Amino acid sequence: KVCLVVRLSRPKFLFYSALLHLSGILLCNLQRKREASAHGRRWGGLQADWAVAALLQLTISLMHLATHFWNEYADFEVDQLNQNAGAWTGGSKVLREGALPRWLAWWLGTLFASGSLLGGAATVERYWFREHGLSLGDFLRRPALIWLHLPTEFVLLGLSVVAVAYAYSCRPLRLCERGVGELCVSYVLTFAAPGVGCLLQGGDLDLLFVCHVLPASIINAARMVVMNIPDRAGDEAGGKRTTVVEMGESRAVLFNNFLYVVAFLYALPQLPLLSLPVRVSHYLLVPMRWYNSVLLNRPRWWEDPRLCDRLPFLESMFVVATVLALNIGLLYDLRLG
């Protein structure tokens, strides 16, 4: 049963949020380095509150898993209709096989979300103590202090992540069937995850931050389009109106091509404040991108079960490679200081 629960949770997707959280920490350090350079000061080297980082990563991972459990519960009917799902699409298949009861996915999602909120409280208490010498008890006695001693952006990001994590799969909003699922996933993984990491290390969500995470956001949205292509028939039969259902598979492939053109021919060369090592790191991935795109543009590849497995996997690995490239570029830029 434990193995089935682990399979139900789909832990193989947790790499994204962990790597992007690290991106936020590195971007905070890049902000400090550039600020020190602008004022003629010596930069003190890579610094982070690793206790806050560990607690925040626990919080992020628990909410990430809660989203998976809720998605398994809410997509139960659609997944039963999906006859084209591969290892990386169509959910975990555990509920469809009847190996675990459906209600367990709901309660596991709620349990993990509750654990995430507790982890968030522990993270915030550590931050308060570091910055102001205050404890959780001080804020329980005077709740208004929360707004005075936390970055407003952090509060808004945290609340939005909890809301999107639930509303992505569950009713009444069920955003994944309204054609905005790709945007929701990209927002949470490639903006909110690095954003909270950056903020709690003392950074800002400034233009420097946005310029560095935007290419990964575009590329992750493209990945989500590919992930939904093999599922189109089952999603449409179940009334789930994804972007691919609205466009059809062929146009979805063209849209995927367009997103990569935007990322590599516009965003990476044109974005201001994007450091040269980060640009170079991203462009080193062009051969991998070319190989994936050649396969993606094969006629009607979604009718080939092997490619329905292979291409979502390759696109997932490309997102991992993209974030690794971002982090390696940031580390090299910081090392130059």
Phi, psi and chi 1 to 4 in degrees:
 res  aa     phi    psi   chi1   chi2   chi3   chi4
   1 LYS       -  -39.4  -66.6  -68.1 -175.7 -179.2
   2 VAL   -61.6  -43.2  172.8      -      -      -
   3 CYS   -62.1  -37.0  -67.7      -      -      -
   4 LEU   -66.7  -40.0  -71.2  171.0      -      -
   5 VAL   -64.2  -41.9  169.5      -      -      -
   6 VAL   -60.9  -44.1  171.3      -      -      -
   7 ARG   -63.6  -39.2 -176.4  179.1  153.6 -157.5
   8 LEU   -61.6  -32.6 -176.3   69.6      -      -
   9 SER   -77.8  -14.3   70.9      -      -      -
  10 ARG    51.6   59.8  -69.8  179.9  -85.3  165.0
  11 PRO   -66.7  -15.8   25.2  -34.6      -      -
  12 LYS   -63.6  -15.5   60.1 -170.2  175.6 -173.1
  13 PHE   -91.0   -0.6  -67.3  107.7      -      -
  14 LEU   -73.2  -16.7  -66.6 -179.1      -      -
  15 PHE   -58.6  -37.4  -69.2  108.7      -      -
  16 TYR   -57.2  -53.3  -54.4  125.2      -      -
  17 SER   -66.6  -35.1   53.3      -      -      -
  18 ALA   -67.4  -45.5      -      -      -      -
  19 LEU   -66.3  -36.7  -71.0  172.0      -      -
  20 LEU   -75.8  -30.6  -77.1  154.8      -      -
  21 HIS   -60.3  -43.7  175.9 -158.0      -      -
  22 LEU   -61.1  -37.9  177.5   59.1      -      -
  23 SER   -57.6  -41.2  -58.2      -      -      -
  24 GLY   -62.0  -41.2      -      -      -      -
  25 ILE   -63.8  -43.5  -64.0  172.0      -      -
  26 LEU   -67.4  -36.7  -64.4  175.5      -      -
  27 LEU   -66.7  -35.7  -78.1  167.0      -      -
  28 CYS   -59.9  -42.1  173.7      -      -      -
  29 ASN   -67.5  -36.5  -82.3  -87.6      -      -
  30 LEU   -64.6  -38.8 -176.1   60.3      -      -
  31 GLN   -60.5  -44.3  -69.3  169.8  -10.1      -
  32 ARG   -63.1  -41.6  -70.1  172.1 -178.6  162.5
  33 LYS   -62.3  -46.4  176.0 -170.8  171.7 -175.8
  34 ARG   -69.3  -35.2  -65.4 -161.8  178.3 -176.4
  35 GLU   -64.8  -43.2 -177.5 -178.9    2.0      -
  36 ALA   -62.5  -41.1      -      -      -      -
  37 SER   -64.6  -39.8  176.9      -      -      -
  38 ALA   -65.2  -28.1      -      -      -      -
  39 HIS  -102.7   11.3  -69.5   86.9      -      -
  40 GLY    69.2   24.5      -      -      -      -
  41 ARG  -103.7  158.9  -60.0 -165.9  -53.9  -93.8
  42 ARG   -83.2  131.2 -178.4  177.9  177.2   80.5
  43 TRP   -75.9  136.8  179.1   57.9      -      -
  44 GLY   -82.4    5.0      -      -      -      -
  45 GLY    90.5  174.6      -      -      -      -
  46 LEU   -61.8  124.3 -178.6   63.4      -      -
  47 GLN  -135.7  144.7  -62.7  176.3   -6.4      -
  48 ALA  -161.4  150.2      -      -      -      -
  49 ASP   -88.0   96.0 -175.0  -24.3      -      -
  50 TRP   -71.6  -21.3  -64.6  110.8      -      -
  51 ALA   -68.0  -45.4      -      -      -      -
  52 VAL   -61.7  -42.6  163.1      -      -      -
  53 ALA   -61.5  -42.8      -      -      -      -
  54 ALA   -65.6  -44.5      -      -      -      -
  55 LEU   -65.6  -39.8  -72.5  168.7      -      -
  56 LEU   -67.1  -38.6 -177.5   56.7      -      -
  57 GLN   -64.8  -38.1 -174.6   54.4   52.2      -
  58 LEU   -60.3  -44.0  175.2   64.9      -      -
  59 THR   -60.5  -47.1  -58.8      -      -      -
  60 ILE   -64.3  -45.9  -68.1  170.3      -      -
  61 SER   -64.7  -39.8  -65.1      -      -      -
  62 LEU   -64.2  -41.4  -72.0  172.8      -      -
  63 MET   -68.6  -36.1 -172.9   56.3   69.7      -
  64 HIS   -60.3  -45.5 -161.9  162.7      -      -
  65 LEU   -66.6  -39.1  -69.9  169.6      -      -
  66 ALA   -58.2  -40.9      -      -      -      -
  67 THR   -61.3  -41.2  -53.5      -      -      -
  68 HIS   -62.4  -45.5  -71.6  170.5      -      -
  69 PHE   -62.7  -46.5  -73.4  126.0      -      -
  70 TRP   -61.4  -37.9  -79.2  -29.0      -      -
  71 ASN   -66.0  -39.3 -176.7 -107.2      -      -
  72 GLU   -61.1  -43.3  -69.0  -78.8  -23.1      -
  73 TYR   -64.5  -49.7  172.6   84.0      -      -
  74 ALA   -73.2  -28.2      -      -      -      -
  75 ASP   -94.4   13.5  -87.4    5.7      -      -
  76 PHE   -55.0  -50.5  176.9   69.7      -      -
  77 GLU   -65.8  -42.6  -69.9   88.5   -4.1      -
  78 VAL   -64.3  -43.3  172.9      -      -      -
  79 ASP   -63.6  -30.8  -72.0  -17.7      -      -
  80 GLN   -67.8  -27.7  -75.2 -173.8  -47.6      -
  81 LEU   -85.7  -12.1  -63.4  170.4      -      -
  82 ASN   -85.5  107.1 -170.9   -8.7      -      -
  83 GLN   -97.7    2.8  -58.6  -58.5  -45.7      -
  84 ASN  -117.0   11.6 -156.3   33.6      -      -
  85 ALA   -72.3  141.8      -      -      -      -
  86 GLY  -107.4 -165.0      -      -      -      -
  87 ALA   -68.7  -23.6      -      -      -      -
  88 TRP  -110.7    4.9  -71.7   74.8      -      -
  89 THR  -134.8  165.2   61.1      -      -      -
  90 GLY    73.4   22.3      -      -      -      -
  91 GLY    78.5 -169.6      -      -      -      -
  92 SER   -83.5  -17.1   68.4      -      -      -
  93 LYS    75.7   -2.2  -36.7  -65.9 -172.1  -61.3
  94 VAL   -65.5  -46.9  171.9      -      -      -
  95 LEU   -70.5  -37.0  -60.8 -174.3      -      -
  96 ARG   -63.3  -33.8 -171.8  173.2   80.5  173.4
  97 GLU   -79.6   -7.2  -65.3  166.3    1.3      -
  98 GLY    74.9   17.1      -      -      -      -
  99 ALA   -73.9  -27.4      -      -      -      -
 100 LEU  -136.5  151.3  -69.7  173.9      -      -
 101 PRO   -71.2  148.0   24.2  -32.5      -      -
 102 ARG   -61.8  -39.5 -177.6 -173.4 -179.2 -172.0
 103 TRP   -61.5  -25.5   58.9  -96.7      -      -
 104 LEU   -63.9  -36.2 -178.1   62.5      -      -
 105 ALA   -62.7  -40.4      -      -      -      -
 106 TRP   -62.7  -48.1  168.2  -95.6      -      -
 107 TRP   -71.3  -32.7  -74.4  109.7      -      -
 108 LEU   -65.4  -40.4  -75.1  171.1      -      -
 109 GLY   -60.1  -44.5      -      -      -      -
 110 THR   -65.5  -40.1  -56.5      -      -      -
 111 LEU   -64.0  -46.7  176.8   64.6      -      -
 112 PHE   -68.7  -35.3  -85.0   67.6      -      -
 113 ALA   -65.0  -39.2      -      -      -      -
 114 SER   -63.6  -42.1  -58.9      -      -      -
 115 GLY   -62.3  -36.7      -      -      -      -
 116 SER   -64.2  -40.3  177.8      -      -      -
 117 LEU   -64.9  -38.8  -66.3  175.9      -      -
 118 LEU   -66.5  -40.7  -68.9  174.6      -      -
 119 GLY   -62.1  -38.5      -      -      -      -
 120 GLY   -63.0  -40.1      -      -      -      -
 121 ALA   -63.2  -41.2      -      -      -      -
 122 ALA   -66.2  -38.4      -      -      -      -
 123 THR   -62.6  -46.4  -54.4      -      -      -
 124 VAL   -65.7  -38.7  166.5      -      -      -
 125 GLU   -62.8  -41.7 -178.4  173.6   28.9      -
 126 ARG   -61.6  -41.2  166.2   69.4 -170.4 -171.9
 127 TYR   -64.0  -46.0  172.6   84.5      -      -
 128 TRP   -59.4  -43.4  -75.0  -29.4      -      -
 129 PHE   -66.1  -40.7 -176.3   78.2      -      -
 130 ARG   -65.0  -43.7 -176.4 -168.5   76.8 -160.1
 131 GLU   -85.8  -35.1  -63.9  -67.9  -38.7      -
 132 HIS  -131.6   -1.7  -50.2  -71.4      -      -
 133 GLY    68.2   24.3      -      -      -      -
 134 LEU  -105.2  153.9  -62.3  168.5      -      -
 135 SER  -112.2  172.1   68.3      -      -      -
 136 LEU   -61.4  -35.1 -177.4   59.4      -      -
 137 GLY   -60.4  -35.6      -      -      -      -
 138 ASP   -61.7  -37.6  -64.3  -40.8      -      -
 139 PHE   -80.3  -27.8  -69.7   90.2      -      -
 140 LEU   -68.2  -33.1  -68.2  176.6      -      -
 141 ARG   -76.8  -31.6  -72.8 -171.6  -68.3  -89.2
 142 ARG  -135.1   82.1  -63.9  179.5   60.9 -169.1
 143 PRO   -57.7  -26.5  -23.1   33.5      -      -
 144 ALA   -62.5  -21.8      -      -      -      -
 145 LEU   -64.4  -23.7  -69.5  174.2      -      -
 146 ILE   -56.5  -46.1  -67.2  175.0      -      -
 147 TRP   -73.1  -27.5  -64.2   96.6      -      -
 148 LEU   -80.4  -24.8  -63.8  175.5      -      -
 149 HIS  -121.2   18.6  -66.1  -76.6      -      -
 150 LEU  -128.5  143.5  -90.5 -179.6      -      -
 151 PRO   -59.2  128.1  -20.9   31.5      -      -
 152 THR   -55.6  -39.8  -57.1      -      -      -
 153 GLU   -61.7  -35.7  -61.6   94.5  -27.6      -
 154 PHE   -65.1  -44.6  173.0   78.8      -      -
 155 VAL   -60.4  -46.0  176.0      -      -      -
 156 LEU   -66.7  -41.5  -65.2  176.4      -      -
 157 LEU   -63.5  -45.2  -83.2  179.3      -      -
 158 GLY   -60.3  -46.1      -      -      -      -
 159 LEU   -64.3  -39.8  -67.2  174.9      -      -
 160 SER   -67.5  -36.4   68.5      -      -      -
 161 VAL   -64.9  -44.3  166.7      -      -      -
 162 VAL   -60.8  -43.5  174.8      -      -      -
 163 ALA   -64.4  -46.3      -      -      -      -
 164 VAL   -69.1  -37.9  172.2      -      -      -
 165 ALA   -57.9  -39.0      -      -      -      -
 166 TYR   -80.0  -48.4 -179.6   82.1      -      -
 167 ALA   -71.8  -18.2      -      -      -      -
 168 TYR   -57.4  -43.0  173.9   77.9      -      -
 169 SER  -107.5  -33.3  -61.2      -      -      -
 170 CYS   -99.6  155.3  -59.5      -      -      -
 171 ARG   -79.7  153.8  -57.7 -167.6 -174.5  -79.5
 172 PRO   -87.2  -18.5   30.3  -35.7      -      -
 173 LEU   -80.5  -47.6  -65.6 -179.5      -      -
 174 ARG    42.1   68.4 -168.1  153.1  158.8   74.6
 175 LEU   -63.8  -27.6  -61.2  172.5      -      -
 176 CYS   -66.5  -18.2   65.8      -      -      -
 177 GLU  -105.9   14.0   69.4  176.4   16.3      -
 178 ARG  -114.8   16.7  -61.6  178.3 -175.4  -87.8
 179 GLY    79.3   10.2      -      -      -      -
 180 VAL  -121.4   12.5  -66.9      -      -      -
 181 GLY   -60.0  -41.1      -      -      -      -
 182 GLU   -62.0  -40.6  -65.3   86.2   -6.2      -
 183 LEU   -66.8  -39.3  -69.4  176.3      -      -
 184 CYS   -61.5  -47.0  -69.9      -      -      -
 185 VAL   -64.2  -43.1  173.1      -      -      -
 186 SER   -65.1  -38.4  -72.7      -      -      -
 187 TYR   -62.7  -49.8  166.3   71.9      -      -
 188 VAL   -67.8  -46.7  170.7      -      -      -
 189 LEU   -77.1  -46.0  -71.0 -178.1      -      -
 190 THR  -102.4   -2.3   59.4      -      -      -
 191 PHE  -122.9  -54.8 -175.1   81.6      -      -
 192 ALA   -67.8  -43.9      -      -      -      -
 193 ALA   -61.5  -51.1      -      -      -      -
 194 PRO   -69.1  -27.8   22.3  -31.8      -      -
 195 GLY   -64.3  -48.9      -      -      -      -
 196 VAL   -67.3  -34.9  -68.4      -      -      -
 197 GLY   -62.8  -42.2      -      -      -      -
 198 CYS   -66.5  -45.4 -178.6      -      -      -
 199 LEU   -64.1  -43.9  -71.7  167.6      -      -
 200 LEU   -75.5   -8.3  -73.4 -167.8      -      -
 201 GLN   -95.2    1.0  -63.8  -63.5  -26.2      -
 202 GLY   100.0   11.9      -      -      -      -
 203 GLY   -91.2 -172.0      -      -      -      -
 204 ASP  -132.4  155.2  -61.4  -59.1      -      -
 205 LEU   -91.1   67.4  -57.3 -173.9      -      -
 206 ASP   -97.0 -171.8   56.5    6.2      -      -
 207 LEU   -63.2  -35.6 -176.6   60.3      -      -
 208 LEU   -58.5  -45.2  174.5   71.7      -      -
 209 PHE   -62.7  -49.3  174.1   86.5      -      -
 210 VAL   -61.6  -43.0  173.5      -      -      -
 211 CYS   -61.8  -34.3  -73.5      -      -      -
 212 HIS   -80.5  -29.6  -79.4   78.3      -      -
 213 VAL   -93.9  -15.7  -59.1      -      -      -
 214 LEU   -61.2  -45.7 -175.7   58.7      -      -
 215 PRO   -58.1  -42.2  -26.1   35.9      -      -
 216 ALA   -64.0  -35.0      -      -      -      -
 217 SER   -63.7  -44.3  -62.8      -      -      -
 218 ILE   -63.7  -44.3  -62.6  170.2      -      -
 219 ILE   -67.3  -36.3  -71.1  167.7      -      -
 220 ASN   -68.8  -36.5 -171.8   66.4      -      -
 221 ALA   -62.3  -39.4      -      -      -      -
 222 ALA   -63.4  -40.1      -      -      -      -
 223 ARG   -58.3  -45.1  169.8 -172.9   74.3   95.6
 224 MET   -63.9  -33.3  -71.8  -57.2  -61.8      -
 225 VAL   -61.8  -45.9  171.3      -      -      -
 226 VAL   -63.9  -41.0  173.7      -      -      -
 227 MET   -60.0  -30.6  -60.3  -74.4  -80.9      -
 228 ASN   -86.7  -12.6  -75.3  -29.1      -      -
 229 ILE   -64.4  -49.8  -71.9  175.8      -      -
 230 PRO   -62.9  -23.0  -21.9   34.2      -      -
 231 ASP   -89.4    0.7  -64.4  -14.7      -      -
 232 ARG   -56.0  -48.7 -172.7 -153.2   60.4   80.7
 233 ALA   -61.9  -45.7      -      -      -      -
 234 GLY   -66.4  -39.7      -      -      -      -
 235 ASP   -63.4  -44.0  -72.3  -16.3      -      -
 236 GLU   -65.2  -41.4 -173.9  172.9   26.6      -
 237 ALA   -63.8  -32.1      -      -      -      -
 238 GLY   -90.7    3.9      -      -      -      -
 239 GLY    80.2   16.8      -      -      -      -
 240 LYS   -92.0  107.9 -173.0  177.1  177.1 -179.3
 241 ARG   -91.6   79.0  -49.6  -59.3  -63.2 -178.0
 242 THR   -79.4  172.8   64.6      -      -      -
 243 THR   -58.5  -39.1  -59.2      -      -      -
 244 VAL   -68.6  -38.0  176.8      -      -      -
 245 VAL   -61.9  -41.4  169.2      -      -      -
 246 GLU   -69.0  -38.0  -64.0  -65.9  -21.2      -
 247 MET   -88.8  -34.5  -71.1 -176.1  171.8      -
 248 GLY    90.2  157.7      -      -      -      -
 249 GLU   -62.3  -44.6  -66.2   95.7  -22.2      -
 250 SER   -63.6  -45.0  -62.5      -      -      -
 251 ARG   -69.4  -30.6  -70.8 -177.7  179.8  177.2
 252 ALA   -64.2  -38.0      -      -      -      -
 253 VAL   -63.3  -43.2  169.7      -      -      -
 254 LEU   -63.2  -38.8  -65.8  177.3      -      -
 255 PHE   -64.8  -40.1 -178.0   53.8      -      -
 256 ASN   -59.8  -44.9  176.0  -86.7      -      -
 257 ASN   -58.5  -43.6  -65.9  -20.3      -      -
 258 PHE   -60.9  -42.5  169.0   74.7      -      -
 259 LEU   -62.7  -38.3  -70.7  175.3      -      -
 260 TYR   -72.5  -33.4  -79.7  114.6      -      -
 261 VAL   -61.8  -44.3  167.6      -      -      -
 262 VAL   -61.2  -43.8  170.3      -      -      -
 263 ALA   -65.8  -48.0      -      -      -      -
 264 PHE   -91.4  -27.6  -78.5   90.7      -      -
 265 LEU  -103.9  -13.2  -62.7 -175.8      -      -
 266 TYR  -120.6  -59.5  176.2   74.5      -      -
 267 ALA   -62.8  -53.3      -      -      -      -
 268 LEU   -63.2  -43.1  -73.4  171.5      -      -
 269 PRO   -80.1  -22.0   24.2  -30.3      -      -
 270 GLN  -105.0  -23.1  -62.4  -65.8  -32.1      -
 271 LEU   -62.5  130.2  -77.3  172.5      -      -
 272 PRO   -72.7  155.6   28.3  -35.4      -      -
 273 LEU    71.5   -3.7  -55.1 -178.7      -      -
 274 LEU   -73.3  122.8 -163.7   64.1      -      -
 275 SER   -69.7  148.6   65.5      -      -      -
 276 LEU   -59.5  -44.0 -179.8   60.4      -      -
 277 PRO   -58.8  -34.2  -25.9   35.6      -      -
 278 VAL   -69.6  -42.6  170.9      -      -      -
 279 ARG   -58.9  -47.8  -66.6 -175.5 -155.4  -91.1
 280 VAL   -62.4  -43.1  172.3      -      -      -
 281 SER   -59.0  -42.0  -64.7      -      -      -
 282 HIS   -65.3  -42.2  -81.4  -59.4      -      -
 283 TYR   -71.8  -18.1  -81.4  117.4      -      -
 284 LEU   -66.4  -15.8  -71.4  175.1      -      -
 285 LEU   -89.2    0.9  -60.8  177.1      -      -
 286 VAL   -57.6  -42.9  166.0      -      -      -
 287 PRO   -59.0  -40.2  -25.6   35.4      -      -
 288 MET   -65.6  -40.3 -177.5  179.6  179.8      -
 289 ARG   -65.1  -41.1  178.5   65.3  -98.7  144.9
 290 TRP   -62.5  -45.6  179.4  -97.2      -      -
 291 TYR   -59.8  -47.6  175.9   76.5      -      -
 292 ASN   -61.5  -42.3  -74.4   10.9      -      -
 293 SER   -68.0  -34.0  -68.1      -      -      -
 294 VAL   -61.2  -44.2  168.1      -      -      -
 295 LEU   -66.6  -40.6  -68.5  179.3      -      -
 296 LEU   -64.8  -27.3  -81.2  167.3      -      -
 297 ASN   -95.3   10.6  -75.9  -85.7      -      -
 298 ARG   -66.6  139.5  -76.8 -171.7  178.0 -177.1
 299 PRO   -59.7  125.3  -22.4   32.8      -      -
 300 ARG    52.0   44.4  -54.1 -170.7   71.2   80.7
 301 TRP   -63.0  -24.8   63.1  -97.4      -      -
 302 TRP   -69.0   -5.9   49.1   89.5      -      -
 303 GLU   -93.2   -3.4  -64.4  177.6   -4.3      -
 304 ASP  -100.9  112.3 -176.3  -20.8      -      -
 305 PRO   -56.6  -33.0  -23.5   32.9      -      -
 306 ARG   -65.9  -42.3  -66.7  172.4  -59.1  172.4
 307 LEU   -74.1  -27.3  -71.5  178.6      -      -
 308 CYS   -65.0  -27.3  -75.4      -      -      -
 309 ASP   -83.9  -45.9 -101.0  -11.0      -      -
 310 ARG   -70.8  -45.1 -171.6  178.2  178.7 -172.1
 311 LEU   -69.6  -44.8  -80.6  170.0      -      -
 312 PRO   -59.1  -35.8  -28.2   37.2      -      -
 313 PHE   -64.4  -46.9  167.6   74.5      -      -
 314 LEU   -62.8  -40.1  -71.2  174.6      -      -
 315 GLU   -67.5  -36.4  -71.7  -61.6  -72.5      -
 316 SER   -64.0  -43.0  -62.8      -      -      -
 317 MET   -66.9  -29.5  -68.0  -55.8   98.6      -
 318 PHE   -68.9  -37.1 -173.0   74.5      -      -
 319 VAL   -64.6  -43.2  171.5      -      -      -
 320 VAL   -59.2  -44.8  171.7      -      -      -
 321 ALA   -63.5  -36.8      -      -      -      -
 322 THR   -63.5  -45.3  -64.0      -      -      -
 323 VAL   -70.2  -37.0 -177.6      -      -      -
 324 LEU   -61.3  -41.4  -76.7  173.1      -      -
 325 ALA   -61.5  -42.2      -      -      -      -
 326 LEU   -59.8  -47.8  169.2   61.6      -      -
 327 ASN   -67.5  -39.6  -69.4  -13.2      -      -
 328 ILE   -65.9  -41.2  -69.2  168.4      -      -
 329 GLY   -62.6  -41.3      -      -      -      -
 330 LEU   -64.8  -43.8  -71.9  170.0      -      -
 331 LEU   -62.7  -39.1  -76.9  168.3      -      -
 332 TYR   -68.0  -41.2 -171.0   79.7      -      -
 333 ASP   -61.2  -43.5 -166.8  -12.6      -      -
 334 LEU   -66.8  -36.7  -67.4  169.4      -      -
 335 ARG   -64.7  -33.4 -179.9  174.6  175.3  -86.6
 336 LEU   -63.6  -21.6  -69.2  176.6      -      -
 337 GLY   -79.5      -      -      -      -      -
